[in-house]
Amino acid sequence: MSEDRKQYRVGIITASDKGSKGEREDISGKTIMEIAKENGYITESYSVLPDERDLLENEMKRLCDGGQIDLLLTTGGTGLSPRDCMPEATIAIAERLVPGIAEAIRQNSMSITKRAMLSRGVSAVRKKTLIINLPGSPKAVRESLAYIISELAHGLDILTGRDGECAR
């Protein structure tokens, strides 16, 4: 693992009505934190918010616009429940979409469960922060991050200006 990669700063937002009220433990967000640490990323921010679009948008903007994180990983709020609004909140604050990441997560997840087709997660960029919506279950978080995390360093290198070369 390179020294540069160890310096990537991560923010984690869990969208959960019950979790935000303390009625349910946030295992998915903690799973993200664990995997990030195992891969040399530093968690700078962690929050559990209700499925309220305005709250989610404001927290994402605060983290991205403040320059305190390079990568924002969200969990929850990507399903079909009427309260699930993480993709809409992400799109609302996005400057550019990065559809390949969400497509890769769904493609890999489809090989595990056909229910992955019901996920509405998106990926985007705001300022110099990459935002990735992950599913809400700890198992799906683990599977999704395991599939994509090895490639994130290159994207973050380009996005943050640490590398300008994409050719191999």
C-alpha positions in Angstrom: 0.0 0.0 0.0 1.4 3.4 -1.0 1.9 6.2 1.4 -0.3 8.5 -0.7 -3.3 6.2 -0.4 -3.0 6.2 3.4 -3.7 9.9 3.3 -7.2 9.6 1.6 -9.8 11.1 3.9 -13.2 9.4 4.1 -16.6 10.6 5.2 -19.4 8.2 6.0 -23.1 8.9 6.1 -25.7 6.4 7.1 -29.3 7.1 6.1 -31.5 5.5 8.7 -34.6 6.8 10.5 -34.2 4.2 13.3 -30.5 4.5 13.5 -30.7 8.3 13.9 -33.0 7.8 16.8 -30.8 5.2 18.5 -33.4 2.5 17.9 -31.1 0.4 15.7 -27.3 0.1 15.8 -25.6 1.3 12.6 -23.6 -1.8 11.6 -23.3 -0.8 7.9 -21.6 2.5 8.6 -19.2 0.8 11.0 -18.5 -1.8 8.4 -17.5 0.9 5.9 -15.2 2.4 8.6 -13.6 -0.9 9.2 -13.0 -1.6 5.5 -11.7 1.9 4.9 -9.2 1.5 7.7 -8.1 -1.9 6.5 -7.3 -0.3 3.1 -5.4 2.7 4.5 -8.1 5.3 4.4 -8.7 7.7 7.3 -12.2 8.3 8.5 -12.6 12.0 9.1 -16.4 12.1 9.5 -19.1 9.7 10.5 -22.8 10.5 10.9 -26.2 8.7 11.1 -29.0 10.8 9.7 -32.7 10.2 9.2 -34.0 9.6 5.6 -34.6 13.3 5.1 -33.4 14.6 1.8 -32.6 18.2 3.0 -30.5 16.9 5.9 -28.6 14.5 3.7 -28.0 17.1 1.0 -26.8 19.6 3.6 -24.4 17.2 5.2 -23.0 16.0 1.9 -22.5 19.6 0.8 -20.8 20.5 4.1 -18.3 17.6 3.8 -17.6 18.1 0.1 -17.4 21.9 0.0 -15.2 22.1 3.1 -12.5 20.1 1.5 -12.2 17.9 4.6 -12.7 14.6 2.7 -11.7 13.0 -0.6 -14.2 10.1 -0.6 -17.8 10.1 0.8 -19.3 6.7 1.3 -23.0 6.6 2.1 -25.1 3.6 3.2 -28.8 3.2 3.2 -31.6 5.0 1.6 -31.1 3.4 -1.9 -34.1 1.1 -2.0 -37.7 1.4 -3.0 -39.2 2.6 0.3 -41.0 5.9 0.0 -38.5 7.3 2.5 -35.4 6.2 0.6 -33.9 9.4 -0.9 -30.1 9.0 -0.9 -29.8 8.8 -4.7 -32.0 11.9 -5.1 -30.0 13.8 -2.5 -26.7 12.8 -4.1 -27.9 13.8 -7.6 -29.1 17.1 -6.3 -25.7 18.1 -5.0 -23.6 16.4 -7.7 -21.5 18.4 -10.2 -20.8 15.3 -12.3 -22.2 11.7 -12.2 -19.8 8.7 -12.3 -22.2 6.0 -13.4 -19.6 3.3 -13.9 -19.1 2.8 -10.2 -22.8 2.2 -9.4 -23.1 0.0 -12.5 -20.1 -2.1 -11.4 -21.5 -2.5 -7.9 -24.9 -3.6 -9.2 -23.3 -5.9 -11.8 -21.2 -7.6 -9.1 -24.1 -7.7 -6.7 -26.4 -9.3 -9.3 -24.0 -12.3 -9.4 -24.8 -12.7 -5.6 -28.5 -11.9 -5.5 -31.0 -10.8 -8.2 -32.4 -8.4 -5.7 -29.5 -6.1 -6.5 -31.5 -4.9 -9.5 -33.7 -3.0 -7.0 -30.8 -0.8 -5.8 -30.9 2.8 -6.9 -27.5 3.9 -5.7 -25.5 6.4 -7.7 -22.0 7.8 -7.7 -21.0 11.3 -8.3 -18.4 14.0 -7.9 -18.8 17.3 -6.0 -15.7 19.6 -5.9 -12.8 17.2 -5.3 -14.9 14.6 -3.5 -16.0 11.3 -4.9 -19.4 10.2 -3.6 -20.6 6.6 -3.7 -23.9 5.3 -2.5 -23.7 1.8 -1.0 -26.5 -0.5 -0.1 -27.9 -0.5 3.5 -27.0 -4.0 4.6 -23.6 -4.8 6.2 -23.3 -7.8 3.9 -24.0 -5.8 0.8 -21.6 -3.0 2.0 -18.8 -5.5 2.5 -19.4 -7.2 -0.9 -19.7 -3.9 -2.8 -16.6 -2.3 -1.2 -14.5 -5.4 -1.7 -15.3 -5.2 -5.4 -14.5 -1.6 -6.0 -12.0 -0.4 -3.4 -8.9 -1.5 -5.2 -9.7 0.9 -8.1 -10.7 3.9 -6.0 -7.2 5.1 -5.4 -6.6 5.7 -9.1 -9.8 7.7 -9.4 -9.0 9.7 -6.3 -5.5 10.3 -7.5 -6.9 11.9 -10.7 -9.7 13.8 -8.9 -7.5 15.3 -6.3 -4.7 16.2 -8.7 -2.2 13.8 -7.2 -1.9 12.2 -10.7 -2.8 13.5 -14.1 -1.9 10.4 -16.1 -4.5 7.8 -17.0 -2.5 5.9 -19.6 -0.9 2.7 -18.6 
